[in-house]
Amino acid sequence: MKLLDKKLQNELIKCTHCGTCRTFCPVFLYMGKESYNTRGRIFLLEGLLENKLKISEEVMDRIYSCSMCKACDVACPSSVKFTKIMKSFRSYLADENIRPLEDHYKMANAIKSTGNVFGKRIEITDISPLVNKLPNEAPNLLYLGCVVSTFYPNLAKTMIKILSEANYQFTMMKDGEYCCSSFLDLVGLEREVRKAHEINLEKIKSRGVKNVTTICPFCYGAFYELSKETKAFSTQHSTELLLELVNEGKIKFKRNFNATVTYFDPCHLGRYHKLYDIPRNLIKAVPGVKLVEMEKNKESSMCCGGTIRVPYFDIRSGMSELIVKNAYYAGAKYIITACPSCYHNLNTIAFKYDLAVCNIEELIGYSMGNIKEISKI
Amino acid sequence: MDNKKLSLIEKKIKEIVGQENFSKEITERFCYIRDAAPIDVTEETIPDIIVWPRDSCQISKIVMLANKMLIPIVPRGAGSGECGGAMPIEGGIVLDFTFMKSVLKIDDENMMCLVEPGIVCAELNAILAKRGFFLPPVPASSEMATIGGCVANNAAGYRTVKYGSFKNWILGLETVLPSGKVIWTGSKTRKTSSGYDLTRLLVGSEGTLGIFTKIRLRIHPLPECRRLLIAYYNDIENACKTVIDLMSSNILPSAVEIMDKLSIEAVIKYGIELQKCESIVIVELDGTENDVRQRMKVVKKISVEHNAFNTHIGISKEEIKDLWKGRKSITPALVAIKPNIIDEDIAVPVTQVVELFKRIKGISDELGLSIATYGHIGDGNLHPDILFDKRRPEEVDKAIKAVEKLREIVIELGGTLTGEHGIGIRRMKVLKMEHQEEEIEVMRLIKNTLDPKNIMNPAKMI
């Protein structure tokens, strides 16, 4: 395998080194050093391609500290698709057994042995008594994902309750979920991605599922790709499904949520799949809510750093803080997000600014009267 | 730099700025080899050290050290310049201003502000806008370019036709001289006749005479209203004649831009809605609403008199944004046609633009290269973008030849080789095309007097 195939070398060639990415790359906005910016990473790739640089620990650090958020892709005046380049290069490193990082291998091995990126075998049936009541086969499937099932079972419970109350016919992977593959894809472990896809496709087919709904945007992306490839089912993010149910009158709001909120666009929902308005319309449907925008929103929204939390914990925290500050200056009291990873990362910082973070499903559940209060860590 | 010298300076600089603001890692240094200079700038050297200073005191100490040890120093803002001005071609220390980006003061009543050089133009304008002000020179790179870099290059942009370039907006500069001494130039007043105008000397000096550490800028109240007219033509001559008439009238437009056929075709192909034609002129007016409305009628009349076959006026913010879209999408649109561009930056007296367009077409036909020309025609500043593919050596040769021919024509027409991008490395060798040897000698004397050891951004400008 070549370091970069011809097509991606041609993509790289389009870069004029203008530096527009400095204004948008959230890793650079926190780090402030050129090697942590997209243009810097392009210089490094050019150096490797031209044999002026060798693969080193430091170069690898810059390669894997890119959060793959696509902020640079969207902003680039020359339309360089840097995320594609980076993904391909990471695949090359994995294929040649050069990388990924040690922590990434640990997570990949955890998936192999438990199906869960955090290495915890999760019994889906333990999450809510409602799960056992669900049919074993149904046209629709609710997929929780590793973050929700491991760390936020209450969020899963809320979502299951919302869907049950709305008389939505669905099933879940009661025998256990297998990682959606998005983490493996981000670190370039393509063989493992294919394996995860095979397992998940079998689980979907065996349940007669025609539509998969995910809470997590990463899972959404993985299933979206799998559905595009196999045409065996369709994929929906929870915000799409919930807005449909609201519009059909199947979700009824019983109480106001009187607060000024802002919506943070998760990269894998926004820039990756252009789902900007649906989550906003869903939030606006909740009575009492006043939605304000952060200065950097939609296409130019920042990234919480969730994809690089391991092992770049400090960078992740710095990136999340930039978002929380933005929300604070926008005058919001709550940051609503549609991604459990963003929720996790922003929640560790928001208290410093006297802000709370809330998952969009929680907001809906609260207004339906399903949960007493918006949960806080 | 030899290892002994490097370890000595490493120790001293770390004492000044702290370990975290110093790097000699190859991974970091490699990212500072180039700025946005295109392929015709071939000189490349990896700098020895990268430093992220935090204040003028640190910079002064570092410069003193560099002066004593004869180490080149290259100040760098966003590295968005297109002439290699931030390229450390003799190695040495790169001073990266990313962390010196504070707005120190905004004085609404005296309409001025004091900033550190690392603040990005668009960020400063966003802050000023909240208080009803703006900094009028808007280079195309304002989204990433720093104020320090803009001052060093005397940057300009599309509003220069009314408001002038950066040099018209600088009241004073705190500058670290190549000796390490810190001086303040200029005054807090809007005018001064006191002494030599060192501020004007330093603006546009591209980091060769000193390093700006604080910048005092004039600011302007935001206009009550902005409107835009876009006029379509079946030829380029009438478009140019419209502009000549506009500029000599009392209209005082805040932007007058042109796009030629190739630029128009490229942006249409790129997905922007524009009418297919030979040329487009865009005119922006600002001021009070009544005044703008009246003046816009005259702009339309002049355009129609010169056979504009269609005109459209944008009134709302959204309409204006839509009408600007075509002009602002030229670069990505051209890159979609050919992967590489040499963006030239020539300016001629406005009456010569018709001839200039003819000659550019001549170069394009002769070399068989596509050249898309657009730019700030109101002040005669055009950007002929030479399109090529750097993987094809014959195209690279032709592109470089086109640049040479273009330069000869510009001088013949009484123009300048750079309206707003500067000299850097890219135009250093051709400076003599535009300036007499005696004039260059005066420049050299100034440089030698201020920087006798030639440590400040060496091998640039002259």
Interface residues (C-beta under 8 A of the other chain):
Chain A: N10 I13 K14 T16 H17 C18 G19 T20 C21 R22 T23 G32 K33 E34 S35 N37 R39 G40 F43 L44 G47 K52 L53 S56 E58 V59 D61 R62 C76 P77 S78 S79 E295
Chain B: S23 E25 I26 T27 E28 F30 C31 Y32 I33 R34 D35 A36 A37 P38 I50 W52 A78 G79 S80 D96 T98 F99 V120 A122 A126 S141 E143 M144 T331 P332 V335 A336 P339 N340 I341 K390 R391
